[in-house]
Amino acid sequence: MSRPEVIFADEPTGNLDSRSGAEVLSFLRNSVRDFGQTIVMVTHDPNAASYADRVVFLADGHIVDDLYAPTADAVLDRLKRLDKSALDGTV
């Protein structure tokens, strides 16, 4: 399989410096644009998440929110709100 339809990436920038991480994220983003591939990426990094078309937020194995056309700031704000909800017991 030289060009799979779906690519799974688990923390693809986790151990990389910022420059290398940006290169990997750009490569993944270009795979979507140029080849129509779907990337399913797990990350805790709001900047990495901002490369996505859609961010899905999970808590205890359940989808609790999502965000389309995210920015790093929007992802971070949503994470803060979800953390507060979890502390309040409303998630």
PDB file of N, CA, C and O in Angstrom:
ATOM      1  N   MET A   1       0.840  -1.176   0.000  1.00  0.00           N
ATOM      2  CA  MET A   1       0.000   0.000   0.000  1.00  0.00           C
ATOM      3  C   MET A   1       0.887   1.242   0.000  1.00  0.00           C
ATOM      4  O   MET A   1       1.407   1.645   1.040  1.00  0.00           O
ATOM      5  N   SER A   2       1.044   1.808  -1.112  1.00  0.00           N
ATOM      6  CA  SER A   2       1.876   3.009  -1.190  1.00  0.00           C
ATOM      7  C   SER A   2       1.080   4.283  -0.915  1.00  0.00           C
ATOM      8  O   SER A   2       1.668   5.316  -0.598  1.00  0.00           O
ATOM      9  N   ARG A   3      -0.233   4.226  -1.030  1.00  0.00           N
ATOM     10  CA  ARG A   3      -1.058   5.406  -0.793  1.00  0.00           C
ATOM     11  C   ARG A   3      -2.375   4.986  -0.131  1.00  0.00           C
ATOM     12  O   ARG A   3      -3.410   4.925  -0.794  1.00  0.00           O
ATOM     13  N   PRO A   4      -2.337   4.694   1.184  1.00  0.00           N
ATOM     14  CA  PRO A   4      -3.564   4.243   1.852  1.00  0.00           C
ATOM     15  C   PRO A   4      -4.608   5.349   1.910  1.00  0.00           C
ATOM     16  O   PRO A   4      -4.279   6.535   1.882  1.00  0.00           O
ATOM     17  N   GLU A   5      -5.869   4.942   1.992  1.00  0.00           N
ATOM     18  CA  GLU A   5      -6.954   5.918   2.084  1.00  0.00           C
ATOM     19  C   GLU A   5      -6.992   6.591   3.452  1.00  0.00           C
ATOM     20  O   GLU A   5      -7.346   7.764   3.570  1.00  0.00           O
ATOM     21  N   VAL A   6      -6.624   5.835   4.480  1.00  0.00           N
ATOM     22  CA  VAL A   6      -6.659   6.350   5.846  1.00  0.00           C
ATOM     23  C   VAL A   6      -5.292   6.129   6.488  1.00  0.00           C
ATOM     24  O   VAL A   6      -4.709   5.050   6.383  1.00  0.00           O
ATOM     25  N   ILE A   7      -4.794   7.168   7.153  1.00  0.00           N
ATOM     26  CA  ILE A   7      -3.532   7.098   7.892  1.00  0.00           C
ATOM     27  C   ILE A   7      -3.838   7.400   9.353  1.00  0.00           C
ATOM     28  O   ILE A   7      -4.480   8.403   9.664  1.00  0.00           O
ATOM     29  N   PHE A   8      -3.378   6.533  10.246  1.00  0.00           N
ATOM     30  CA  PHE A   8      -3.536   6.749  11.681  1.00  0.00           C
ATOM     31  C   PHE A   8      -2.223   7.267  12.239  1.00  0.00           C
ATOM     32  O   PHE A   8      -1.177   6.652  12.031  1.00  0.00           O
ATOM     33  N   ALA A   9      -2.262   8.391  12.945  1.00  0.00           N
ATOM     34  CA  ALA A   9      -1.064   9.022  13.489  1.00  0.00           C
ATOM     35  C   ALA A   9      -1.276   9.276  14.978  1.00  0.00           C
ATOM     36  O   ALA A   9      -2.086  10.121  15.359  1.00  0.00           O
ATOM     37  N   ASP A  10      -0.553   8.549  15.809  1.00  0.00           N
ATOM     38  CA  ASP A  10      -0.675   8.679  17.258  1.00  0.00           C
ATOM     39  C   ASP A  10       0.448   9.570  17.770  1.00  0.00           C
ATOM     40  O   ASP A  10       1.610   9.166  17.790  1.00  0.00           O
ATOM     41  N   GLU A  11       0.095  10.791  18.184  1.00  0.00           N
ATOM     42  CA  GLU A  11       1.071  11.786  18.657  1.00  0.00           C
ATOM     43  C   GLU A  11       2.259  11.900  17.689  1.00  0.00           C
ATOM     44  O   GLU A  11       3.402  11.689  18.093  1.00  0.00           O
ATOM     45  N   PRO A  12       2.001  12.230  16.421  1.00  0.00           N
ATOM     46  CA  PRO A  12       3.070  12.221  15.412  1.00  0.00           C
ATOM     47  C   PRO A  12       4.178  13.240  15.647  1.00  0.00           C
ATOM     48  O   PRO A  12       5.254  13.122  15.061  1.00  0.00           O
ATOM     49  N   THR A  13       3.937  14.233  16.488  1.00  0.00           N
ATOM     50  CA  THR A  13       4.976  15.244  16.748  1.00  0.00           C
ATOM     51  C   THR A  13       5.480  15.184  18.182  1.00  0.00           C
ATOM     52  O   THR A  13       6.222  16.066  18.616  1.00  0.00           O
ATOM     53  N   GLY A  14       5.084  14.152  18.920  1.00  0.00           N
ATOM     54  CA  GLY A  14       5.358  14.068  20.348  1.00  0.00           C
ATOM     55  C   GLY A  14       6.812  14.219  20.750  1.00  0.00           C
ATOM     56  O   GLY A  14       7.097  14.878  21.750  1.00  0.00           O
ATOM     57  N   ASN A  15       7.733  13.640  20.017  1.00  0.00           N
ATOM     58  CA  ASN A  15       9.147  13.680  20.393  1.00  0.00           C
ATOM     59  C   ASN A  15       9.987  14.492  19.408  1.00  0.00           C
ATOM     60  O   ASN A  15      11.195  14.281  19.296  1.00  0.00           O
ATOM     61  N   LEU A  16       9.357  15.402  18.706  1.00  0.00           N
ATOM     62  CA  LEU A  16      10.066  16.182  17.694  1.00  0.00           C
ATOM     63  C   LEU A  16      10.231  17.631  18.139  1.00  0.00           C
ATOM     64  O   LEU A  16       9.433  18.154  18.917  1.00  0.00           O
ATOM     65  N   ASP A  17      11.278  18.264  17.632  1.00  0.00           N
ATOM     66  CA  ASP A  17      11.414  19.701  17.860  1.00  0.00           C
ATOM     67  C   ASP A  17      10.355  20.416  17.018  1.00  0.00           C
ATOM     68  O   ASP A  17       9.739  19.810  16.142  1.00  0.00           O
ATOM     69  N   SER A  18      10.151  21.684  17.284  1.00  0.00           N
ATOM     70  CA  SER A  18       9.044  22.412  16.633  1.00  0.00           C
ATOM     71  C   SER A  18       9.182  22.459  15.115  1.00  0.00           C
ATOM     72  O   SER A  18       8.182  22.377  14.402  1.00  0.00           O
ATOM     73  N   ARG A  19      10.388  22.588  14.623  1.00  0.00           N
ATOM     74  CA  ARG A  19      10.586  22.647  13.166  1.00  0.00           C
ATOM     75  C   ARG A  19      10.258  21.311  12.505  1.00  0.00           C
ATOM     76  O   ARG A  19       9.555  21.271  11.495  1.00  0.00           O
ATOM     77  N   SER A  20      10.763  20.226  13.069  1.00  0.00           N
ATOM     78  CA  SER A  20      10.475  18.899  12.512  1.00  0.00           C
ATOM     79  C   SER A  20       8.993  18.572  12.640  1.00  0.00           C
ATOM     80  O   SER A  20       8.400  17.981  11.738  1.00  0.00           O
ATOM     81  N   GLY A  21       8.399  18.960  13.771  1.00  0.00           N
ATOM     82  CA  GLY A  21       6.967  18.735  13.964  1.00  0.00           C
ATOM     83  C   GLY A  21       6.133  19.445  12.916  1.00  0.00           C
ATOM     84  O   GLY A  21       5.174  18.880  12.390  1.00  0.00           O
ATOM     85  N   ALA A  22       6.494  20.676  12.614  1.00  0.00           N
ATOM     86  CA  ALA A  22       5.771  21.435  11.583  1.00  0.00           C
ATOM     87  C   ALA A  22       5.907  20.774  10.219  1.00  0.00           C
ATOM     88  O   ALA A  22       4.961  20.778   9.431  1.00  0.00           O
ATOM     89  N   GLU A  23       7.066  20.212   9.935  1.00  0.00           N
ATOM     90  CA  GLU A  23       7.267  19.516   8.653  1.00  0.00           C
ATOM     91  C   GLU A  23       6.372  18.283   8.561  1.00  0.00           C
ATOM     92  O   GLU A  23       5.764  18.033   7.520  1.00  0.00           O
ATOM     93  N   VAL A  24       6.289  17.512   9.644  1.00  0.00           N
ATOM     94  CA  VAL A  24       5.436  16.316   9.651  1.00  0.00           C
ATOM     95  C   VAL A  24       3.971  16.716   9.477  1.00  0.00           C
ATOM     96  O   VAL A  24       3.248  16.100   8.694  1.00  0.00           O
ATOM     97  N   LEU A  25       3.535  17.740  10.201  1.00  0.00           N
ATOM     98  CA  LEU A  25       2.140  18.183  10.099  1.00  0.00           C
ATOM     99  C   LEU A  25       1.826  18.720   8.707  1.00  0.00           C
ATOM    100  O   LEU A  25       0.735  18.488   8.186  1.00  0.00           O
ATOM    101  N   SER A  26       2.758  19.424   8.111  1.00  0.00           N
ATOM    102  CA  SER A  26       2.557  19.910   6.740  1.00  0.00           C
ATOM    103  C   SER A  26       2.466  18.750   5.763  1.00  0.00           C
ATOM    104  O   SER A  26       1.648  18.769   4.843  1.00  0.00           O
ATOM    105  N   PHE A  27       3.305  17.739   5.961  1.00  0.00           N
ATOM    106  CA  PHE A  27       3.255  16.545   5.113  1.00  0.00           C
ATOM    107  C   PHE A  27       1.885  15.875   5.220  1.00  0.00           C
ATOM    108  O   PHE A  27       1.291  15.509   4.206  1.00  0.00           O
ATOM    109  N   LEU A  28       1.386  15.715   6.442  1.00  0.00           N
ATOM    110  CA  LEU A  28       0.073  15.095   6.629  1.00  0.00           C
ATOM    111  C   LEU A  28      -1.031  15.949   6.011  1.00  0.00           C
ATOM    112  O   LEU A  28      -1.934  15.420   5.362  1.00  0.00           O
ATOM    113  N   ARG A  29      -0.963  17.260   6.206  1.00  0.00           N
ATOM    114  CA  ARG A  29      -1.963  18.172   5.634  1.00  0.00           C
ATOM    115  C   ARG A  29      -1.951  18.086   4.104  1.00  0.00           C
ATOM    116  O   ARG A  29      -3.007  18.072   3.471  1.00  0.00           O
ATOM    117  N   ASN A  30      -0.758  18.030   3.517  1.00  0.00           N
ATOM    118  CA  ASN A  30      -0.638  17.924   2.064  1.00  0.00           C
ATOM    119  C   ASN A  30      -1.168  16.587   1.548  1.00  0.00           C
ATOM    120  O   ASN A  30      -1.681  16.518   0.431  1.00  0.00           O
ATOM    121  N   SER A  31      -1.051  15.535   2.340  1.00  0.00           N
ATOM    122  CA  SER A  31      -1.588  14.230   1.948  1.00  0.00           C
ATOM    123  C   SER A  31      -3.101  14.295   1.790  1.00  0.00           C
ATOM    124  O   SER A  31      -3.671  13.651   0.909  1.00  0.00           O
ATOM    125  N   VAL A  32      -3.739  15.068   2.642  1.00  0.00           N
ATOM    126  CA  VAL A  32      -5.189  15.257   2.538  1.00  0.00           C
ATOM    127  C   VAL A  32      -5.511  16.036   1.276  1.00  0.00           C
ATOM    128  O   VAL A  32      -6.366  15.632   0.488  1.00  0.00           O
ATOM    129  N   ARG A  33      -4.830  17.143   1.087  1.00  0.00           N
ATOM    130  CA  ARG A  33      -5.120  18.027  -0.047  1.00  0.00           C
ATOM    131  C   ARG A  33      -4.754  17.384  -1.385  1.00  0.00           C
ATOM    132  O   ARG A  33      -5.555  17.406  -2.319  1.00  0.00           O
ATOM    133  N   ASP A  34      -3.571  16.821  -1.485  1.00  0.00           N
ATOM    134  CA  ASP A  34      -3.069  16.341  -2.769  1.00  0.00           C
ATOM    135  C   ASP A  34      -3.561  14.951  -3.155  1.00  0.00           C
ATOM    136  O   ASP A  34      -3.743  14.664  -4.339  1.00  0.00           O
ATOM    137  N   PHE A  35      -3.780  14.075  -2.152  1.00  0.00           N
ATOM    138  CA  PHE A  35      -4.102  12.684  -2.459  1.00  0.00           C
ATOM    139  C   PHE A  35      -5.469  12.252  -1.936  1.00  0.00           C
ATOM    140  O   PHE A  35      -5.878  11.108  -2.137  1.00  0.00           O
ATOM    141  N   GLY A  36      -6.175  13.159  -1.269  1.00  0.00           N
ATOM    142  CA  GLY A  36      -7.499  12.824  -0.764  1.00  0.00           C
ATOM    143  C   GLY A  36      -7.479  11.829   0.387  1.00  0.00           C
ATOM    144  O   GLY A  36      -8.486  11.179   0.667  1.00  0.00           O
ATOM    145  N   GLN A  37      -6.339  11.709   1.054  1.00  0.00           N
ATOM    146  CA  GLN A  37      -6.239  10.772   2.160  1.00  0.00           C
ATOM    147  C   GLN A  37      -6.923  11.342   3.405  1.00  0.00           C
ATOM    148  O   GLN A  37      -7.043  12.556   3.565  1.00  0.00           O
ATOM    149  N   THR A  38      -7.361  10.451   4.266  1.00  0.00           N
ATOM    150  CA  THR A  38      -7.932  10.822   5.544  1.00  0.00           C
ATOM    151  C   THR A  38      -6.878  10.562   6.609  1.00  0.00           C
ATOM    152  O   THR A  38      -6.283   9.485   6.654  1.00  0.00           O
ATOM    153  N   ILE A  39      -6.653  11.544   7.460  1.00  0.00           N
ATOM    154  CA  ILE A  39      -5.705  11.400   8.559  1.00  0.00           C
ATOM    155  C   ILE A  39      -6.496  11.384   9.856  1.00  0.00           C
ATOM    156  O   ILE A  39      -7.277  12.298  10.121  1.00  0.00           O
ATOM    157  N   VAL A  40      -6.297  10.357  10.659  1.00  0.00           N
ATOM    158  CA  VAL A  40      -6.872  10.291  11.997  1.00  0.00           C
ATOM    159  C   VAL A  40      -5.690  10.449  12.939  1.00  0.00           C
ATOM    160  O   VAL A  40      -4.835   9.569  13.038  1.00  0.00           O
ATOM    161  N   MET A  41      -5.653  11.584  13.630  1.00  0.00           N
ATOM    162  CA  MET A  41      -4.498  11.906  14.462  1.00  0.00           C
ATOM    163  C   MET A  41      -4.927  12.068  15.913  1.00  0.00           C
ATOM    164  O   MET A  41      -5.909  12.747  16.214  1.00  0.00           O
ATOM    165  N   VAL A  42      -4.179  11.435  16.803  1.00  0.00           N
ATOM    166  CA  VAL A  42      -4.366  11.625  18.236  1.00  0.00           C
ATOM    167  C   VAL A  42      -3.273  12.578  18.694  1.00  0.00           C
ATOM    168  O   VAL A  42      -2.092  12.355  18.424  1.00  0.00           O
ATOM    169  N   THR A  43      -3.671  13.643  19.389  1.00  0.00           N
ATOM    170  CA  THR A  43      -2.681  14.596  19.896  1.00  0.00           C
ATOM    171  C   THR A  43      -3.234  15.330  21.102  1.00  0.00           C
ATOM    172  O   THR A  43      -4.445  15.485  21.259  1.00  0.00           O
ATOM    173  N   HIS A  44      -2.329  15.772  21.942  1.00  0.00           N
ATOM    174  CA  HIS A  44      -2.681  16.651  23.052  1.00  0.00           C
ATOM    175  C   HIS A  44      -2.181  18.069  22.784  1.00  0.00           C
ATOM    176  O   HIS A  44      -2.299  18.947  23.638  1.00  0.00           O
ATOM    177  N   ASP A  45      -1.629  18.282  21.611  1.00  0.00           N
ATOM    178  CA  ASP A  45      -1.013  19.554  21.237  1.00  0.00           C
ATOM    179  C   ASP A  45      -2.002  20.407  20.444  1.00  0.00           C
ATOM    180  O   ASP A  45      -2.349  20.045  19.320  1.00  0.00           O
ATOM    181  N   PRO A  46      -2.462  21.526  20.998  1.00  0.00           N
ATOM    182  CA  PRO A  46      -3.408  22.386  20.282  1.00  0.00           C
ATOM    183  C   PRO A  46      -2.876  22.870  18.934  1.00  0.00           C
ATOM    184  O   PRO A  46      -3.647  23.014  17.986  1.00  0.00           O
ATOM    185  N   ASN A  47      -1.575  23.120  18.837  1.00  0.00           N
ATOM    186  CA  ASN A  47      -1.006  23.554  17.559  1.00  0.00           C
ATOM    187  C   ASN A  47      -1.121  22.444  16.514  1.00  0.00           C
ATOM    188  O   ASN A  47      -1.499  22.709  15.372  1.00  0.00           O
ATOM    189  N   ALA A  48      -0.804  21.221  16.889  1.00  0.00           N
ATOM    190  CA  ALA A  48      -0.932  20.096  15.952  1.00  0.00           C
ATOM    191  C   ALA A  48      -2.386  19.911  15.547  1.00  0.00           C
ATOM    192  O   ALA A  48      -2.681  19.658  14.379  1.00  0.00           O
ATOM    193  N   ALA A  49      -3.294  20.038  16.509  1.00  0.00           N
ATOM    194  CA  ALA A  49      -4.722  19.879  16.214  1.00  0.00           C
ATOM    195  C   ALA A  49      -5.224  20.940  15.242  1.00  0.00           C
ATOM    196  O   ALA A  49      -6.176  20.703  14.498  1.00  0.00           O
ATOM    197  N   SER A  50      -4.589  22.104  15.246  1.00  0.00           N
ATOM    198  CA  SER A  50      -5.035  23.194  14.364  1.00  0.00           C
ATOM    199  C   SER A  50      -4.804  22.897  12.889  1.00  0.00           C
ATOM    200  O   SER A  50      -5.333  23.606  12.033  1.00  0.00           O
ATOM    201  N   TYR A  51      -4.032  21.874  12.573  1.00  0.00           N
ATOM    202  CA  TYR A  51      -3.832  21.480  11.180  1.00  0.00           C
ATOM    203  C   TYR A  51      -5.012  20.681  10.635  1.00  0.00           C
ATOM    204  O   TYR A  51      -5.097  20.437   9.432  1.00  0.00           O
ATOM    205  N   ALA A  52      -5.916  20.276  11.512  1.00  0.00           N
ATOM    206  CA  ALA A  52      -7.038  19.413  11.127  1.00  0.00           C
ATOM    207  C   ALA A  52      -8.208  20.209  10.571  1.00  0.00           C
ATOM    208  O   ALA A  52      -8.317  21.418  10.776  1.00  0.00           O
ATOM    209  N   ASP A  53      -9.078  19.502   9.866  1.00  0.00           N
ATOM    210  CA  ASP A  53     -10.350  20.079   9.434  1.00  0.00           C
ATOM    211  C   ASP A  53     -11.360  20.031  10.572  1.00  0.00           C
ATOM    212  O   ASP A  53     -12.222  20.900  10.705  1.00  0.00           O
ATOM    213  N   ARG A  54     -11.227  18.985  11.394  1.00  0.00           N
ATOM    214  CA  ARG A  54     -12.167  18.780  12.505  1.00  0.00           C
ATOM    215  C   ARG A  54     -11.402  18.192  13.683  1.00  0.00           C
ATOM    216  O   ARG A  54     -10.567  17.304  13.513  1.00  0.00           O
ATOM    217  N   VAL A  55     -11.692  18.693  14.868  1.00  0.00           N
ATOM    218  CA  VAL A  55     -11.122  18.156  16.097  1.00  0.00           C
ATOM    219  C   VAL A  55     -12.273  17.557  16.904  1.00  0.00           C
ATOM    220  O   VAL A  55     -13.294  18.206  17.129  1.00  0.00           O
ATOM    221  N   VAL A  56     -12.090  16.323  17.329  1.00  0.00           N
ATOM    222  CA  VAL A  56     -13.078  15.634  18.153  1.00  0.00           C
ATOM    223  C   VAL A  56     -12.464  15.479  19.543  1.00  0.00           C
ATOM    224  O   VAL A  56     -11.355  14.964  19.686  1.00  0.00           O
ATOM    225  N   PHE A  57     -13.188  15.923  20.556  1.00  0.00           N
ATOM    226  CA  PHE A  57     -12.709  15.869  21.934  1.00  0.00           C
ATOM    227  C   PHE A  57     -13.332  14.658  22.627  1.00  0.00           C
ATOM    228  O   PHE A  57     -14.544  14.451  22.576  1.00  0.00           O
ATOM    229  N   LEU A  58     -12.479  13.866  23.274  1.00  0.00           N
ATOM    230  CA  LEU A  58     -12.930  12.672  23.973  1.00  0.00           C
ATOM    231  C   LEU A  58     -12.705  12.823  25.465  1.00  0.00           C
ATOM    232  O   LEU A  58     -11.739  13.451  25.899  1.00  0.00           O
ATOM    233  N   ALA A  59     -13.601  12.244  26.243  1.00  0.00           N
ATOM    234  CA  ALA A  59     -13.431  12.140  27.690  1.00  0.00           C
ATOM    235  C   ALA A  59     -13.965  10.782  28.109  1.00  0.00           C
ATOM    236  O   ALA A  59     -15.121  10.452  27.844  1.00  0.00           O
ATOM    237  N   ASP A  60     -13.137  10.013  28.750  1.00  0.00           N
ATOM    238  CA  ASP A  60     -13.524   8.680  29.213  1.00  0.00           C
ATOM    239  C   ASP A  60     -14.105   7.825  28.082  1.00  0.00           C
ATOM    240  O   ASP A  60     -15.064   7.081  28.284  1.00  0.00           O
ATOM    241  N   GLY A  61     -13.510   7.943  26.893  1.00  0.00           N
ATOM    242  CA  GLY A  61     -13.923   7.123  25.760  1.00  0.00           C
ATOM    243  C   GLY A  61     -15.174   7.576  25.038  1.00  0.00           C
ATOM    244  O   GLY A  61     -15.679   6.866  24.168  1.00  0.00           O
ATOM    245  N   HIS A  62     -15.680   8.740  25.384  1.00  0.00           N
ATOM    246  CA  HIS A  62     -16.886   9.267  24.735  1.00  0.00           C
ATOM    247  C   HIS A  62     -16.589  10.603  24.066  1.00  0.00           C
ATOM    248  O   HIS A  62     -15.787  11.394  24.563  1.00  0.00           O
ATOM    249  N   ILE A  63     -17.244  10.843  22.935  1.00  0.00           N
ATOM    250  CA  ILE A  63     -17.134  12.145  22.272  1.00  0.00           C
ATOM    251  C   ILE A  63     -17.920  13.148  23.099  1.00  0.00           C
ATOM    252  O   ILE A  63     -19.110  12.962  23.353  1.00  0.00           O
ATOM    253  N   VAL A  64     -17.244  14.216  23.519  1.00  0.00           N
ATOM    254  CA  VAL A  64     -17.909  15.231  24.341  1.00  0.00           C
ATOM    255  C   VAL A  64     -18.034  16.574  23.627  1.00  0.00           C
ATOM    256  O   VAL A  64     -18.764  17.455  24.080  1.00  0.00           O
ATOM    257  N   ASP A  65     -17.322  16.730  22.511  1.00  0.00           N
ATOM    258  CA  ASP A  65     -17.398  17.996  21.775  1.00  0.00           C
ATOM    259  C   ASP A  65     -16.645  17.837  20.465  1.00  0.00           C
ATOM    260  O   ASP A  65     -15.886  16.884  20.289  1.00  0.00           O
ATOM    261  N   ASP A  66     -16.851  18.755  19.562  1.00  0.00           N
ATOM    262  CA  ASP A  66     -16.044  18.803  18.347  1.00  0.00           C
ATOM    263  C   ASP A  66     -15.935  20.238  17.871  1.00  0.00           C
ATOM    264  O   ASP A  66     -16.674  21.119  18.309  1.00  0.00           O
ATOM    265  N   LEU A  67     -15.001  20.447  16.970  1.00  0.00           N
ATOM    266  CA  LEU A  67     -14.695  21.793  16.508  1.00  0.00           C
ATOM    267  C   LEU A  67     -14.254  21.693  15.051  1.00  0.00           C
ATOM    268  O   LEU A  67     -13.355  20.918  14.724  1.00  0.00           O
ATOM    269  N   TYR A  68     -14.878  22.469  14.185  1.00  0.00           N
ATOM    270  CA  TYR A  68     -14.516  22.495  12.768  1.00  0.00           C
ATOM    271  C   TYR A  68     -13.623  23.691  12.486  1.00  0.00           C
ATOM    272  O   TYR A  68     -13.767  24.742  13.111  1.00  0.00           O
ATOM    273  N   ALA A  69     -12.692  23.530  11.533  1.00  0.00           N
ATOM    274  CA  ALA A  69     -11.756  24.588  11.137  1.00  0.00           C
ATOM    275  C   ALA A  69     -11.076  25.204  12.357  1.00  0.00           C
ATOM    276  O   ALA A  69     -11.143  26.415  12.566  1.00  0.00           O
ATOM    277  N   PRO A  70     -10.424  24.370  13.157  1.00  0.00           N
ATOM    278  CA  PRO A  70      -9.883  24.854  14.431  1.00  0.00           C
ATOM    279  C   PRO A  70      -8.636  25.719  14.270  1.00  0.00           C
ATOM    280  O   PRO A  70      -7.877  25.594  13.309  1.00  0.00           O
ATOM    281  N   THR A  71      -8.463  26.588  15.237  1.00  0.00           N
ATOM    282  CA  THR A  71      -7.193  27.290  15.419  1.00  0.00           C
ATOM    283  C   THR A  71      -6.608  26.750  16.719  1.00  0.00           C
ATOM    284  O   THR A  71      -7.322  26.157  17.526  1.00  0.00           O
ATOM    285  N   ALA A  72      -5.320  26.954  16.919  1.00  0.00           N
ATOM    286  CA  ALA A  72      -4.686  26.490  18.160  1.00  0.00           C
ATOM    287  C   ALA A  72      -5.355  27.135  19.375  1.00  0.00           C
ATOM    288  O   ALA A  72      -5.582  26.469  20.385  1.00  0.00           O
ATOM    289  N   ASP A  73      -5.668  28.425  19.280  1.00  0.00           N
ATOM    290  CA  ASP A  73      -6.315  29.121  20.395  1.00  0.00           C
ATOM    291  C   ASP A  73      -7.712  28.566  20.676  1.00  0.00           C
ATOM    292  O   ASP A  73      -8.102  28.424  21.835  1.00  0.00           O
ATOM    293  N   ALA A  74      -8.461  28.254  19.626  1.00  0.00           N
ATOM    294  CA  ALA A  74      -9.807  27.707  19.813  1.00  0.00           C
ATOM    295  C   ALA A  74      -9.747  26.329  20.458  1.00  0.00           C
ATOM    296  O   ALA A  74     -10.572  26.011  21.315  1.00  0.00           O
ATOM    297  N   VAL A  75      -8.780  25.509  20.055  1.00  0.00           N
ATOM    298  CA  VAL A  75      -8.615  24.179  20.661  1.00  0.00           C
ATOM    299  C   VAL A  75      -8.259  24.324  22.134  1.00  0.00           C
ATOM    300  O   VAL A  75      -8.834  23.644  22.984  1.00  0.00           O
ATOM    301  N   LEU A  76      -7.319  25.202  22.436  1.00  0.00           N
ATOM    302  CA  LEU A  76      -6.907  25.420  23.820  1.00  0.00           C
ATOM    303  C   LEU A  76      -8.074  25.924  24.674  1.00  0.00           C
ATOM    304  O   LEU A  76      -8.263  25.462  25.799  1.00  0.00           O
ATOM    305  N   ASP A  77      -8.847  26.858  24.151  1.00  0.00           N
ATOM    306  CA  ASP A  77     -10.018  27.368  24.880  1.00  0.00           C
ATOM    307  C   ASP A  77     -11.029  26.256  25.150  1.00  0.00           C
ATOM    308  O   ASP A  77     -11.581  26.165  26.247  1.00  0.00           O
ATOM    309  N   ARG A  78     -11.267  25.417  24.150  1.00  0.00           N
ATOM    310  CA  ARG A  78     -12.220  24.310  24.317  1.00  0.00           C
ATOM    311  C   ARG A  78     -11.703  23.308  25.352  1.00  0.00           C
ATOM    312  O   ARG A  78     -12.477  22.798  26.161  1.00  0.00           O
ATOM    313  N   LEU A  79     -10.403  23.028  25.326  1.00  0.00           N
ATOM    314  CA  LEU A  79      -9.820  22.120  26.319  1.00  0.00           C
ATOM    315  C   LEU A  79      -9.972  22.681  27.725  1.00  0.00           C
ATOM    316  O   LEU A  79     -10.305  21.948  28.656  1.00  0.00           O
ATOM    317  N   LYS A  80      -9.732  23.967  27.883  1.00  0.00           N
ATOM    318  CA  LYS A  80      -9.894  24.594  29.196  1.00  0.00           C
ATOM    319  C   LYS A  80     -11.332  24.469  29.680  1.00  0.00           C
ATOM    320  O   LYS A  80     -11.574  24.161  30.847  1.00  0.00           O
ATOM    321  N   ARG A  81     -12.284  24.707  28.783  1.00  0.00           N
ATOM    322  CA  ARG A  81     -13.700  24.619  29.146  1.00  0.00           C
ATOM    323  C   ARG A  81     -14.069  23.182  29.522  1.00  0.00           C
ATOM    324  O   ARG A  81     -14.819  22.958  30.472  1.00  0.00           O
ATOM    325  N   LEU A  82     -13.537  22.209  28.771  1.00  0.00           N
ATOM    326  CA  LEU A  82     -13.825  20.812  29.074  1.00  0.00           C
ATOM    327  C   LEU A  82     -13.195  20.389  30.397  1.00  0.00           C
ATOM    328  O   LEU A  82     -13.794  19.631  31.160  1.00  0.00           O
ATOM    329  N   ASP A  83     -11.979  20.884  30.669  1.00  0.00           N
ATOM    330  CA  ASP A  83     -11.333  20.589  31.952  1.00  0.00           C
ATOM    331  C   ASP A  83     -12.165  21.136  33.107  1.00  0.00           C
ATOM    332  O   ASP A  83     -12.344  20.465  34.123  1.00  0.00           O
ATOM    333  N   LYS A  84     -12.672  22.361  32.945  1.00  0.00           N
ATOM    334  CA  LYS A  84     -13.505  22.964  33.985  1.00  0.00           C
ATOM    335  C   LYS A  84     -14.787  22.161  34.166  1.00  0.00           C
ATOM    336  O   LYS A  84     -15.223  21.943  35.296  1.00  0.00           O
ATOM    337  N   SER A  85     -15.393  21.720  33.073  1.00  0.00           N
ATOM    338  CA  SER A  85     -16.614  20.912  33.145  1.00  0.00           C
ATOM    339  C   SER A  85     -16.344  19.590  33.849  1.00  0.00           C
ATOM    340  O   SER A  85     -17.166  19.117  34.634  1.00  0.00           O
ATOM    341  N   ALA A  86     -15.194  18.998  33.566  1.00  0.00           N
ATOM    342  CA  ALA A  86     -14.847  17.723  34.205  1.00  0.00           C
ATOM    343  C   ALA A  86     -14.681  17.908  35.712  1.00  0.00           C
ATOM    344  O   ALA A  86     -15.083  17.050  36.497  1.00  0.00           O
ATOM    345  N   LEU A  87     -14.090  19.023  36.106  1.00  0.00           N
ATOM    346  CA  LEU A  87     -13.934  19.294  37.542  1.00  0.00           C
ATOM    347  C   LEU A  87     -15.276  19.547  38.213  1.00  0.00           C
ATOM    348  O   LEU A  87     -15.476  19.196  39.376  1.00  0.00           O
ATOM    349  N   ASP A  88     -16.197  20.163  37.467  1.00  0.00           N
ATOM    350  CA  ASP A  88     -17.540  20.432  37.995  1.00  0.00           C
ATOM    351  C   ASP A  88     -18.440  19.188  37.948  1.00  0.00           C
ATOM    352  O   ASP A  88     -19.511  19.158  38.554  1.00  0.00           O
ATOM    353  N   GLY A  89     -17.980  18.161  37.214  1.00  0.00           N
ATOM    354  CA  GLY A  89     -18.771  16.947  37.072  1.00  0.00           C
ATOM    355  C   GLY A  89     -19.865  17.048  36.043  1.00  0.00           C
ATOM    356  O   GLY A  89     -20.838  16.295  36.096  1.00  0.00           O
ATOM    357  N   THR A  90     -19.724  17.988  35.081  1.00  0.00           N
ATOM    358  CA  THR A  90     -20.774  18.174  34.072  1.00  0.00           C
ATOM    359  C   THR A  90     -20.437  17.548  32.745  1.00  0.00           C
ATOM    360  O   THR A  90     -21.229  17.664  31.811  1.00  0.00           O
ATOM    361  N   VAL A  91     -19.285  16.880  32.609  1.00  0.00           N
ATOM    362  CA  VAL A  91     -18.945  16.219  31.339  1.00  0.00           C
ATOM    363  C   VAL A  91     -19.480  14.811  31.360  1.00  0.00           C
ATOM    364  O   VAL A  91     -19.308  14.071  30.392  1.00  0.00           O
TER     365      VAL A  91
END
